């Protein structure tokens, strides 16, 4: 499971309830999407989001400047240990270099980075992955969590929905991703990323031990030019497998639950369930039932819960409305043949 903890704050108690649901469904991991444009959802000294600079209500920490809730490192450790007891690996995701607006705003307020941060921003929510200074900051931020998860586990570095326009960009992003992977490997950890930056032209240059969360070939962009470019230049899931990289099929049509009112009507739920019945974990293309992979490098699938409409529901309501989807998803996986 992928759980959005950035657009909506999920308390440790709620995350543990999802862990129990995963255990009941015989799943084995939960990826916590902790950072995005809306929130940097975890304590971090580099960006100045510390417990000393926070206030607390009950068991929840709030950033004094943004007034947004975040998990403490100790709470993450507690969640990781809880997951271990229930045979569910907890994978923290710190999204770089894109989806970084919340991180960049906090960095801009720190004495160390406030002078240079604008020179590292390619957009207000993305950093120049072409610059060595960006990699240095990313390592420092992500490095704060490498001692909080057991050796051999994964940390996801995101990498989704970033601008890649030239072959020079292709070469720069593969260099950036490989450098982060080796940084984590040196600390006894493994790396997962989304498939957005995995391009045909540099596919064979990626470290083979990076795990790819494949969500979309097109990127589901409304811009026709970008849509066609993604189809043309991004590597397909079978191509990624053939190159020797393992994938998790996170097909955004069949396995995504968007936490907004349109998802929870009876008609919408029935439509989703009807589509799910037609789907197998080998069907990787969100635009086609026919495109399949039979490679053993496609090692699993995942349901994703995204808090796209945080003003419509709080996290507790999302759990109550979404858990039925989660249970149906796991039930379906136990009734279909994998191939």
C-alpha positions in Angstrom: 0.0 0.0 0.0 1.0 3.6 -0.7 -0.5 6.1 1.8 -0.5 9.8 1.3 0.6 11.4 4.5 1.5 14.8 3.0 -1.8 16.2 1.5 -3.5 14.9 4.6 -1.9 14.2 8.0 -2.3 10.6 9.1 -1.7 10.0 12.8 0.4 7.1 14.1 -2.8 5.5 15.3 -4.4 5.6 11.9 -1.3 4.4 10.1 -1.2 1.4 12.4 -4.8 0.6 11.5 -3.8 0.5 7.9 -0.9 -1.8 8.8 -3.3 -4.2 10.5 -5.5 -4.1 7.3 -2.4 -5.0 5.2 -1.6 -7.8 7.6 -5.1 -9.2 7.3 -4.8 -9.1 3.5 -1.5 -10.9 3.6 0.3 -7.8 2.2 3.8 -7.0 3.3 4.6 -3.2 3.1 3.2 0.3 3.4 4.9 3.2 1.8 4.3 6.5 3.6 4.3 9.5 1.2 5.5 11.9 3.8 6.4 14.9 1.7 4.8 16.9 -1.1 3.9 20.4 -2.1 1.3 20.7 0.6 3.3 19.4 3.6 6.7 18.2 4.8 5.1 15.6 7.1 8.1 14.4 9.2 10.5 16.0 11.6 13.7 17.2 9.9 16.6 19.2 11.3 18.0 20.2 8.0 14.9 22.2 7.0 14.3 23.5 10.6 11.2 21.4 11.4 12.2 20.2 14.8 10.3 19.4 18.0 11.9 22.4 19.6 10.3 24.6 17.0 6.9 22.9 17.2 3.9 23.0 19.5 2.0 20.0 20.5 -1.7 19.2 20.8 -2.4 15.8 22.3 0.0 13.5 20.5 0.3 15.7 17.4 3.2 18.0 16.6 2.6 21.2 14.6 5.1 23.4 12.9 4.9 26.9 14.5 5.2 28.7 11.2 3.1 26.6 8.9 0.7 25.3 11.6 0.8 22.0 9.8 1.0 18.7 11.6 3.9 16.3 11.2 5.3 13.1 12.6 8.3 13.1 14.9 11.2 10.8 14.1 10.4 8.8 17.2 6.8 8.3 16.0 8.2 7.0 12.7 10.4 4.6 14.6 7.5 3.4 16.6 5.4 2.9 13.4 8.3 1.0 11.8 8.6 -1.3 14.9 4.8 -1.8 14.9 5.0 -2.8 11.3 7.8 -5.3 12.0 5.7 -6.9 14.7 2.9 -7.4 12.1 5.3 -8.4 9.3 4.6 -5.2 7.3 7.7 -3.2 6.1 7.3 0.6 6.6 8.8 2.5 3.7 9.3 6.2 4.3 9.1 8.3 1.1 10.9 11.7 0.9 10.0 13.1 -2.5 12.8 14.8 -4.4 13.6 16.7 -6.6 9.9 17.5 -7.5 6.8 17.8 -5.3 9.1 19.9 -3.1 7.3 23.2 -2.5 6.8 22.6 1.2 10.4 21.5 1.7 11.7 24.5 -0.3 9.6 27.0 1.7 11.1 25.7 4.9 14.6 25.5 3.6 14.3 29.2 2.5 13.7 30.1 6.1 16.9 28.4 7.4 20.0 30.5 7.9 22.2 27.9 6.1 20.1 27.7 2.8 18.0 30.8 2.5 20.6 32.6 0.3 21.1 29.8 -2.1 17.8 28.1 -2.3 16.4 30.2 -5.1 19.3 29.4 -7.3 18.5 25.7 -6.8 14.8 26.0 -7.8 13.8 25.2 -11.3 10.2 25.7 -10.4 8.5 26.7 -7.1 8.0 22.9 -6.4 11.1 21.4 -8.0 14.8 21.6 -7.6 17.5 21.6 -10.3 18.6 17.9 -10.2 21.3 19.0 -12.6 23.2 20.8 -9.8 25.5 19.0 -7.3 24.2 21.3 -4.5 20.7 19.8 -5.0 22.1 16.2 -4.5 24.0 17.3 -1.5 20.8 18.8 0.2 18.8 15.8 -0.8 21.3 13.4 0.8 21.4 15.5 4.0 17.6 15.6 4.3 17.1 11.9 3.5 20.1 10.9 5.5 18.3 11.9 8.7 16.1 8.8 8.3 18.6 6.1 7.3 19.2 5.1 10.9 15.4 4.9 11.7 14.6 1.9 9.5 16.2 -1.6 9.7 19.1 -2.5 7.4 18.0 -4.1 4.2 14.7 -2.1 4.1 13.6 0.5 1.5 13.4 4.2 1.5 11.6 5.8 -1.4 13.0 9.0 -2.9 9.9 9.7 -5.0 11.2 11.2 -8.3 7.7 11.6 -9.8 6.2 14.3 -12.0 9.4 16.2 -12.8 10.4 18.1 -15.9 12.7 16.2 -18.3 12.9 17.9 -21.6 16.2 17.1 -23.2 18.7 14.2 -23.4 20.9 16.2 -21.2 18.1 16.1 -18.6 17.9 12.3 -19.1 21.6 11.9 -18.3 21.3 14.3 -15.3 18.3 12.6 -13.6 19.8 9.1 -14.0 23.0 10.4 -12.4 21.0 12.0 -9.6 18.9 8.8 -8.9 21.9 6.5 -9.0 23.8 8.7 -6.6 21.0 8.7 -4.1 20.7 4.9 -4.5 24.4 4.4 -3.8 24.2 6.8 -0.8 21.4 4.6 0.7 23.2 1.3 -0.3 26.2 2.5 1.6 24.0 2.7 4.7 22.7 -0.8 4.2 19.4 0.3 2.7 17.6 0.0 -0.7 15.9 2.6 -2.8 12.5 2.8 -4.5 11.3 5.5 -7.0 8.3 6.2 -9.2 8.7 5.4 -12.9 8.5 9.0 -14.2 12.2 9.5 -14.7 12.8 6.0 -16.2 13.3 7.0 -19.8 14.1 4.7 -22.8 17.3 6.6 -23.7 19.0 6.0 -20.3 17.1 2.9 -19.1 20.2 0.7 -19.2 22.2 3.2 -17.1 20.1 2.8 -14.0 21.4 0.8 -11.1 19.7 -2.6 -11.3 18.8 -2.8 -7.6 16.5 0.3 -7.7 12.9 -0.7 -7.3 10.4 1.0 -9.6 6.9 1.9 -8.5 5.2 2.0 -11.9 2.1 4.1 -11.8 1.6 5.5 -15.3 3.2 5.6 -18.7 1.4 8.8 -19.8 1.6 10.6 -16.4 -2.1 11.3 -16.8 -1.4 14.9 -17.9 -4.1 16.9 -19.5 -1.5 18.6 -21.8 -1.6 16.7 -25.1 2.0 17.6 -26.0 3.3 16.3 -22.6 1.1 13.2 -22.8 2.5 12.3 -26.2 6.0 13.0 -25.1 5.7 10.8 -22.1 4.3 7.9 -24.2 7.2 8.3 -26.6 10.1 8.7 -24.2 9.2 6.9 -21.0 10.1 3.2 -20.6 7.2 0.8 -20.4 6.9 -1.6 -17.5 8.0 -4.6 -19.7 11.0 -2.6 -21.0 12.0 -1.8 -17.4 11.7 -5.5 -16.4 13.7 -6.5 -19.5 16.5 -4.1 -18.5 16.8 -6.0 -15.2 15.0 -3.7 -12.8 12.2 -4.9 -10.6 8.8 -3.2 -10.5 5.7 -2.9 -8.3 2.6 -2.4 -10.5 0.9 0.6 -9.0 -1.5 1.1 -12.0 -3.2 4.4 -11.4 -6.5 3.5 -13.1 -7.1 0.2 -11.3 -5.3 0.6 -8.0 -5.6 4.3 -7.1 -8.1 5.6 -4.6 -8.5 9.4 -4.7 -10.0 10.7 -1.4 -12.6 13.0 -2.8 -16.4 12.8 -2.9 -16.6 11.4 -6.4 -14.8 8.2 -5.2 -17.3 7.2 -2.5 -20.7 7.1 -4.2 -22.3 3.7 -4.6 -22.1 4.0 -8.4 -18.4 4.9 -8.3 -17.5 2.1 -5.9 -19.4 -0.4 -8.1 -17.6 0.8 -11.2 -14.2 0.5 -9.5 -15.0 -3.0 -8.3 -16.2 -4.0 -11.7 -13.0 -2.8 -13.3 -10.9 -4.5 -10.6 -12.5 -7.8 -11.4 -11.2 -7.5 -14.9 -7.7 -6.6 -13.7 -4.6 -8.7 -13.0 -1.3 -7.5 -11.5 0.3 -8.2 -14.9 -1.8 -5.4 -16.5 0.4 -2.4 -16.3 -1.0 0.1 -18.8 -3.7 2.4 -17.3 -5.0 2.9 -20.9 -5.2 -0.7 -21.9 -6.4 -4.1 -20.6 -4.3 -5.9 -23.3 -0.8 -4.7 -22.3 0.7 -7.2 -19.9 4.0 -8.3 -18.5 4.9 -11.9 -17.7 8.4 -11.0 -16.3 9.3 -12.3 -12.8 10.9 -8.8 -12.3 7.4 -7.5 -11.8 7.3 -8.6 -8.2 4.1 -7.2 -6.9 1.3 -4.7 -6.9 0.0 -2.0 -4.5 -3.1 0.0 -3.7 -2.6 3.7 -3.3 -4.6 6.2 -1.2 -4.1 9.8 -2.2 -5.6 12.7 -0.3 -6.3 14.9 -3.3 -9.1 16.8 -1.5 -7.9 17.4 2.0 -10.7 19.9 2.7 -13.4 17.4 1.9 -12.4 14.8 4.4 -10.0 14.4 7.3 -7.7 11.4 7.5 -10.0 9.5 9.9 -13.0 9.9 7.5 -10.8 8.8 4.6 -9.8 5.6 6.5 -13.5 4.9 7.2 -14.5 5.4 3.6 -11.4 3.8 2.0 -10.9 0.6 4.1 -13.7 -1.2 2.1 -11.6 -0.6 -1.0 -8.5 -1.9 0.7 -10.3 -5.1 1.8 -11.8 -5.7 -1.7 -8.3 -5.1 -3.3 -6.7 -7.8 -1.1 -9.6 -10.1 -1.6 -9.3 -9.8 -5.3 -5.5 -10.5 -5.3 -6.3 -13.8 -3.6 -8.8 -14.8 -6.2 -6.9 -14.1 -9.4 -4.1 -16.0 -11.1 -1.1 -13.8 -11.3 -0.5 -14.3 -15.0 
